[in-house]
Amino acid sequence: MILELVEINSPKGWTREQVAADGRNVFAKWQGNKDLLTKYFLLELNGKNGAGVYVWPSVEAAQRAHNEEWRQGVIKRTGAAPTIRYFDLFAVVDNAHGEVKEFPEAVEMAKQPAA
């Protein structure tokens, strides 16, 4: 599994409510992405930066979703390019469901050039 961390500047002066409303606009888009396993919408406590945490089956799936068209849309909306980092998600402790899940090695990660 791949965990992708996408950090985005919040538009200057936006409130938490505005950021949340903006996020709601893309719920259906992400629900319709058959590769996406999970997406978390985050807002830094100071309200200046937003982030998305995505769980994907591969880096390629993440890169298809966050292509150049998507990147340009973020720049247009926020005035800055997003920062994207990929992680090998090897285990999750899910206390809400009483589970520990382990995942096979993210072989795709080894294929990616170092950032």
C-alpha positions, 0 to 999 in steps of 0.5 A, a space after each residue: 500500500 502507498 500512503 500519499 501526503 499532499 500538502 496545499 496552502 489554504 487560500 489566504 484568509 479562508 476560514 475552516 468552514 470555507 476550506 471544508 466547503 471546498 473539500 465537499 465539492 470534491 467528495 464525489 470525485 474521490 468517491 468515483 476514483 476506483 483506485 482510491 482506498 481512503 482519503 482524509 481531509 486535513 487542516 492545520 490547526 493554525 488554518 494556513 495549510 491543508 493536506 490530504 492523506 490518501 491510501 492507494 494500491 500503487 504510486 502509479 494510481 496516485 500519480 494518475 489522480 494527481 496529474 498535471 491538470 490537477 496540479 494546475 488547478 491547485 495552483 490556480 485556486 491557492 496560488 502555490 503548487 502542492 507538495 506531494 510525498 509518498 510512503 510505504 504503508 506497511 501497517 495500520 493499527 485501527 483501534 476503532 475496529 479492533 484490527 491491526 492490518 499489515 500490507 506487503 512491501 510497496 514494490 512500486 516505491 523501489 521503481 520511483 526516482 528519489 525526490 
